Amino acid sequence: MKKFNTTGVCIPSKHYMADISEKAQEIKKLVDDGKYFMISRPRQYGKTTTLTALTQTLADQYDVISIDFQDVTSADFENESEFTKRLAQLLCDIRDSMEIPVLDACYDRFQKLAGTGEKVKLNDIFRIFDIWCKENAKPVVLIIDEADTAANHQVFWDFLGKLRSGYIKRETNANYRTFQSVILAGVTDVRHLSPLDEIKEYSPWNIAADFTVDMSLSEDGIKGMLNEYEEDHHTGMDTEAVAKTIREYTSGYPFLTSRICQLVDEEVTRTMNPAEDWTDKGINQAVSLLLSENTPLFYSLTEKLNSYPELKAAIRRILMEGTKLTYNAQQDAISEMEMYGLIRNDHGTVMIANRIFETMLHNLFLSDDELKKHVLSQTGEYN
């Protein structure tokens, strides 16, 4: 029996999940156009699940190589030689374990590069890439998940620089073959970062196309997930009404949507009348349970907000006093909190991204006030 999943990648055969095939088709259009781009979305926003679906969508037309930079350690990023060898080894491992059709001649070269005791350079592996992309029967697409985790290492920027160089050669030389598309994924858009201490305006990823695909879950998408659940469990729920309620709470944030469903299925059903589990009453109970959790997502958001005390104070005034804050994408604090999914641009005004985050922050600010009053009362400073 399938389950709702809120940890790791969602797998259609194992988990109840919204159909994201249309989103994968939208992304495929960028690949078809030969674009290099980054899928930058907040934590637990379905990036890895989307990449998995995209890989399947691309498989008939392209050979897709998917690398996770979580498989590359700090020691591997220490210098160009170690990084190049690790990358070569990953490509060999991918072919061995996933049967990715790396050309035999290229596979042999990757193995030799990974196993050599001599120092090697990025140019060595890019020469193999050139041969592979030129001679391969299908265009090759490179996907790198968790790409932004490497941003503190110079070799990462050198690697992006080589990808950029190949992209420009391809655009200016019709006979040159390189990757059809390169897709980076992570929380931070690396176009907004810079190599170590260099000026922020410079990024070797400035050749990347904008990624504007809406990855939030629609009401219809949530309804489809609930329909599948209903076929298995026969609860009698009104899937359209329940989907609407969940969407109103979450604005389609994938983790929040799945977690609410998971809590109803695994917790609410234990204590509530079965006729009320999948109703507004049951959903409200699940939301209360969710807000009582210190999930990694909530913790990450509040920690980030604590890094910007002025923005935190402004958001407090928005929630507690109804004031407005003008949206400005060039303002670092606003840009970062939008990137992390806490706020959004609503016609030029900063708004909290969804009702769950609104309530979470409202409760946090109330708790801050209560603790402050308690401390002052203990010291005799509060009247």
C-alpha positions as CSV (number, residue, x, y, z in Angstrom):
1,M,0.0,0.0,0.0
2,K,1.3,3.4,-0.9
3,K,2.1,6.1,1.7
4,F,2.4,9.9,1.8
5,N,6.1,10.8,1.8
6,T,7.9,13.8,3.2
7,T,11.5,12.5,3.3
8,G,13.6,12.2,0.2
9,V,12.5,11.6,-3.4
10,C,8.9,10.6,-4.1
11,I,8.4,7.5,-6.2
12,P,5.1,7.0,-7.9
13,S,5.0,3.3,-7.3
14,K,5.5,3.8,-3.6
15,H,4.1,7.1,-2.7
16,Y,0.9,9.2,-3.1
17,M,2.0,12.2,-5.1
18,A,0.7,14.8,-7.4
19,D,1.2,14.2,-11.2
20,I,4.1,16.5,-12.2
21,S,4.4,15.2,-15.8
22,E,3.2,18.5,-17.2
23,K,5.9,20.4,-15.3
24,A,8.5,17.9,-16.6
25,Q,7.3,18.6,-20.1
26,E,7.6,22.3,-19.5
27,I,11.2,21.8,-18.4
28,K,11.9,19.6,-21.4
29,K,11.2,22.6,-23.6
30,L,14.2,24.3,-22.2
31,V,16.3,21.2,-22.8
32,D,15.0,20.9,-26.4
33,D,16.1,24.5,-26.9
34,G,19.6,23.7,-25.7
35,K,19.4,25.9,-22.6
36,Y,21.7,25.8,-19.6
37,F,19.7,26.7,-16.4
38,M,19.3,26.2,-12.7
39,I,16.3,24.9,-10.8
40,S,16.5,27.1,-7.7
41,R,13.7,26.5,-5.2
42,P,13.3,26.4,-1.4
43,R,14.1,23.4,0.7
44,Q,11.8,20.4,0.4
45,Y,10.1,21.9,-2.7
46,G,10.3,18.8,-4.8
47,K,13.5,19.5,-6.7
48,T,14.9,16.0,-6.6
49,T,11.5,14.4,-7.3
50,T,11.1,16.8,-10.3
51,L,14.6,15.8,-11.5
52,T,13.7,12.2,-11.3
53,A,10.5,12.7,-13.4
54,L,12.4,14.9,-15.8
55,T,15.1,12.2,-16.4
56,Q,12.3,9.8,-17.3
57,T,10.7,12.3,-19.6
58,L,14.0,13.0,-21.4
59,A,15.1,9.3,-21.7
60,D,13.7,8.6,-25.1
61,Q,15.3,11.5,-26.8
62,Y,18.5,12.1,-24.7
63,D,21.1,10.3,-22.7
64,V,20.8,11.8,-19.2
65,I,23.7,11.8,-16.7
66,S,22.6,12.8,-13.2
67,I,25.1,13.6,-10.5
68,D,24.5,14.5,-6.9
69,F,27.2,16.8,-5.4
70,Q,26.3,15.3,-2.0
71,D,28.4,12.4,-3.3
72,V,31.4,14.7,-3.5
73,T,33.2,15.3,-0.2
74,S,35.1,18.4,1.0
75,A,38.3,16.5,0.4
76,D,37.3,15.9,-3.2
77,F,36.8,19.7,-3.6
78,E,40.2,20.4,-2.1
79,N,41.9,20.8,-5.5
80,E,41.4,20.5,-9.2
81,S,43.0,17.1,-9.4
82,E,41.0,15.4,-6.7
83,F,37.7,16.9,-8.0
84,T,38.4,15.7,-11.5
85,K,39.2,12.2,-10.4
86,R,36.1,12.0,-8.2
87,L,33.9,13.3,-11.1
88,A,35.4,10.6,-13.4
89,Q,34.8,7.9,-10.8
90,L,31.1,9.1,-10.3
91,L,30.5,8.8,-14.0
92,C,31.9,5.2,-14.0
93,D,29.8,4.4,-11.0
94,I,26.7,5.8,-12.6
95,R,27.2,3.6,-15.7
96,D,27.9,0.5,-13.7
97,S,24.9,0.9,-11.3
98,M,22.3,2.6,-13.6
99,E,23.4,1.3,-17.0
100,I,23.8,4.8,-18.4
101,P,25.1,4.4,-21.9
102,V,28.5,6.0,-21.6
103,L,30.5,5.2,-24.7
104,D,32.9,2.3,-24.1
105,A,35.9,4.4,-25.2
106,C,34.9,7.2,-22.9
107,Y,34.2,4.9,-20.0
108,D,37.7,3.5,-20.3
109,R,39.1,7.0,-20.3
110,F,37.0,7.9,-17.2
111,Q,38.3,4.8,-15.4
112,K,41.9,5.6,-16.3
113,L,41.5,9.2,-15.2
114,A,39.8,8.2,-11.9
115,G,42.5,5.7,-11.0
116,T,45.7,7.5,-12.0
117,G,48.2,8.4,-9.3
118,E,49.3,11.5,-11.2
119,K,47.8,15.0,-10.9
120,V,45.1,15.7,-13.5
121,K,43.2,18.8,-14.6
122,L,39.6,19.7,-15.5
123,N,40.7,19.9,-19.1
124,D,41.4,16.2,-19.0
125,I,37.8,15.3,-18.2
126,F,36.4,17.9,-20.6
127,R,38.3,16.4,-23.5
128,I,36.5,13.2,-22.8
129,F,33.2,15.1,-22.6
130,D,33.9,16.6,-26.0
131,I,34.5,13.1,-27.5
132,W,31.4,11.7,-25.8
133,C,29.1,14.5,-26.9
134,K,30.4,14.4,-30.5
135,E,30.2,10.6,-31.0
136,N,27.2,9.7,-28.9
137,A,24.1,8.5,-30.7
138,K,21.9,10.8,-28.7
139,P,22.5,14.3,-27.3
140,V,23.8,14.2,-23.8
141,V,22.1,16.1,-20.9
142,L,24.0,16.7,-17.6
143,I,22.1,17.2,-14.4
144,I,23.8,18.2,-11.1
145,D,21.7,18.1,-7.9
146,E,22.7,20.1,-4.8
147,A,25.0,22.1,-7.0
148,D,25.0,25.1,-4.6
149,T,26.6,23.1,-1.8
150,A,29.9,23.4,-3.6
151,A,29.9,27.2,-3.9
152,N,32.6,27.7,-1.3
153,H,35.1,25.8,-3.4
154,Q,37.1,27.5,-6.2
155,V,37.2,24.3,-8.2
156,F,33.4,24.4,-8.5
157,W,33.6,27.8,-10.2
158,D,36.4,26.6,-12.5
159,F,34.1,23.7,-13.4
160,L,31.2,26.1,-14.2
161,G,33.7,28.2,-16.2
162,K,34.5,25.1,-18.4
163,L,30.8,24.4,-18.9
164,R,30.3,28.1,-19.9
165,S,33.2,27.9,-22.3
166,G,31.7,24.8,-24.0
167,Y,28.3,26.5,-24.2
168,I,29.8,29.6,-25.9
169,K,31.8,27.4,-28.4
170,R,28.7,25.5,-29.3
171,E,26.8,28.8,-29.9
172,T,29.6,30.2,-32.1
173,N,30.8,27.0,-33.9
174,A,28.2,24.9,-35.6
175,N,30.6,21.9,-35.8
176,Y,31.4,21.9,-32.0
177,R,29.4,19.4,-29.9
178,T,29.0,19.6,-26.1
179,F,26.2,18.9,-23.7
180,Q,22.7,19.6,-25.1
181,S,21.7,21.0,-21.8
182,V,23.2,21.4,-18.3
183,I,20.8,21.6,-15.4
184,L,21.9,22.6,-11.9
185,A,19.6,22.2,-8.9
186,G,19.7,23.7,-5.4
187,V,18.3,26.2,-3.1
188,T,20.6,29.1,-4.1
189,D,20.7,30.3,-7.7
190,V,24.5,30.3,-8.3
191,R,24.0,33.3,-10.7
192,H,23.6,35.3,-7.5
193,L,26.8,34.0,-5.9
194,S,30.4,34.7,-6.9
195,P,33.7,32.8,-6.9
196,L,34.9,33.1,-3.3
197,D,35.8,36.8,-2.7
198,E,35.3,38.1,-6.2
199,I,32.7,40.7,-6.9
200,K,29.2,39.5,-6.7
201,E,28.3,40.7,-10.2
202,Y,30.5,38.0,-11.8
203,S,29.4,34.4,-12.2
204,P,30.5,31.9,-14.8
205,W,26.8,30.8,-14.8
206,N,25.7,34.1,-16.4
207,I,24.9,32.2,-19.6
208,A,22.0,30.4,-17.8
209,A,18.4,30.9,-18.9
210,D,15.8,32.0,-16.5
211,F,13.8,29.1,-14.9
212,T,10.2,30.2,-14.5
213,V,8.3,26.9,-14.3
214,D,5.8,27.0,-11.4
215,M,6.7,24.0,-9.2
216,S,4.0,24.5,-6.6
217,L,1.2,21.9,-6.5
218,S,-2.0,23.1,-8.1
219,E,-5.5,22.4,-6.7
220,D,-6.0,19.8,-9.5
221,G,-2.7,18.2,-8.7
222,I,-3.5,17.8,-5.1
223,K,-7.0,16.5,-6.0
224,G,-5.4,13.9,-8.2
225,M,-3.2,12.7,-5.4
226,L,-6.2,12.5,-3.1
227,N,-8.2,10.6,-5.7
228,E,-5.6,8.0,-5.8
229,Y,-5.7,7.7,-2.0
230,E,-9.4,7.5,-2.1
231,E,-9.4,4.6,-4.5
232,D,-7.3,2.7,-2.0
233,H,-9.0,3.7,1.2
234,H,-12.7,4.5,0.3
235,T,-13.0,7.2,3.0
236,G,-15.9,9.0,1.2
237,M,-14.0,12.3,1.2
238,D,-14.8,15.1,-1.2
239,T,-11.4,15.3,-2.8
240,E,-12.1,18.6,-4.6
241,A,-13.1,20.3,-1.3
242,V,-10.2,18.8,0.6
243,A,-7.7,19.8,-2.1
244,K,-9.0,23.3,-2.0
245,T,-8.6,23.6,1.8
246,I,-5.1,22.2,1.7
247,R,-4.1,24.5,-1.2
248,E,-5.4,27.5,0.8
249,Y,-3.2,26.6,3.7
250,T,0.0,25.7,1.8
251,S,-0.2,27.6,-1.5
252,G,1.0,24.3,-3.0
253,Y,4.3,24.1,-1.1
254,P,5.0,20.4,-1.8
255,F,6.4,19.4,1.6
256,L,3.6,21.2,3.5
257,T,0.9,19.6,1.3
258,S,2.2,16.1,1.7
259,R,2.9,16.5,5.4
260,I,-0.7,17.6,6.1
261,C,-2.0,14.6,4.1
262,Q,0.5,12.3,6.0
263,L,-0.7,13.6,9.4
264,V,-4.3,13.1,8.6
265,D,-3.6,9.5,7.3
266,E,-1.3,8.5,10.2
267,E,-2.3,10.6,13.2
268,V,-5.7,12.3,12.8
269,T,-7.4,9.0,11.8
270,R,-6.4,7.5,15.2
271,T,-8.4,10.0,17.3
272,M,-11.1,11.5,15.2
273,N,-14.5,10.2,14.0
274,P,-13.8,8.5,10.6
275,A,-16.5,10.7,9.0
276,E,-14.5,13.8,9.9
277,D,-10.9,12.7,9.1
278,W,-10.8,14.1,5.6
279,T,-12.9,17.2,6.2
280,D,-12.0,20.7,7.1
281,K,-12.0,19.6,10.8
282,G,-9.5,16.9,10.1
283,I,-7.3,19.1,8.0
284,N,-7.3,21.8,10.7
285,Q,-6.2,19.2,13.2
286,A,-3.4,18.1,10.9
287,V,-2.3,21.7,10.5
288,S,-2.2,22.1,14.3
289,L,-0.1,19.1,14.6
290,L,2.2,20.3,11.8
291,L,2.7,23.7,13.5
292,S,3.6,22.0,16.8
293,E,6.5,20.3,15.1
294,N,10.0,21.8,14.8
295,T,10.5,20.4,11.3
296,P,13.9,21.0,9.6
297,L,12.0,23.3,7.2
298,F,10.7,25.5,10.0
299,Y,14.0,25.5,11.8
300,S,15.9,26.5,8.7
301,L,13.5,29.3,7.9
302,T,13.6,30.8,11.4
303,E,17.4,30.5,11.6
304,K,17.7,32.3,8.3
305,L,15.3,35.0,9.5
306,N,17.3,35.5,12.6
307,S,20.2,36.4,10.3
308,Y,18.3,39.5,9.2
309,P,17.0,41.2,12.4
310,E,15.7,44.2,10.5
311,L,13.7,42.0,8.1
312,K,12.4,39.9,11.0
313,A,11.2,43.1,12.7
314,A,9.5,44.2,9.5
315,I,7.8,40.9,9.0
316,R,6.7,41.0,12.7
317,R,5.0,44.4,12.0
318,I,3.4,42.9,8.8
319,L,1.8,40.1,10.8
320,M,1.2,41.8,14.2
321,E,0.4,45.3,13.1
322,G,-0.7,45.0,9.5
323,T,2.0,47.3,8.1
324,K,3.3,46.9,4.5
325,L,6.8,46.4,3.2
326,T,7.7,47.2,-0.4
327,Y,9.2,44.3,-2.3
328,N,12.7,45.0,-3.7
329,A,14.5,42.1,-5.4
330,Q,17.8,44.0,-5.0
331,Q,17.5,44.0,-1.2
332,D,19.6,41.1,-0.1
333,A,17.5,40.2,2.9
334,I,14.3,40.2,0.9
335,S,15.9,38.3,-2.0
336,E,17.3,35.6,0.3
337,M,14.1,35.1,2.3
338,E,12.2,34.8,-1.0
339,M,14.7,32.3,-2.2
340,Y,14.2,30.2,0.9
341,G,10.4,30.3,0.3
342,L,9.3,32.3,3.3
343,I,8.0,35.4,1.5
344,R,6.7,36.2,-2.0
345,N,6.2,39.3,-4.1
346,D,2.5,40.2,-4.2
347,H,2.1,43.1,-6.6
348,G,5.1,44.9,-5.2
349,T,4.5,44.1,-1.6
350,V,6.2,41.6,0.6
351,M,3.8,38.8,1.7
352,I,4.3,35.7,3.7
353,A,4.4,32.8,1.3
354,N,1.5,30.8,2.7
355,R,-0.9,30.5,5.7
356,I,1.2,27.8,7.4
357,F,4.2,30.1,7.5
358,E,2.1,33.0,8.6
359,T,0.8,31.1,11.6
360,M,4.2,29.6,12.4
361,L,5.7,33.1,12.5
362,H,2.8,34.6,14.3
363,N,3.1,32.0,17.0
364,L,6.9,32.6,17.1
365,F,6.5,36.3,17.6
366,L,3.8,35.8,20.3
367,S,6.2,33.4,22.1
368,D,9.1,35.9,21.8
369,D,6.8,38.6,23.5
370,E,5.8,36.2,26.2
371,L,9.4,35.2,27.0
372,K,10.5,38.8,27.0
373,K,7.7,39.7,29.5
374,H,8.6,36.8,31.6
375,V,12.3,37.8,31.8
376,L,11.4,41.4,32.6
377,S,8.9,40.3,35.3
378,Q,11.6,38.2,36.9
379,T,14.0,41.2,37.0
380,G,11.3,43.6,38.2
381,E,11.6,45.7,35.0
382,Y,8.1,44.8,33.7
383,N,5.1,46.6,35.2
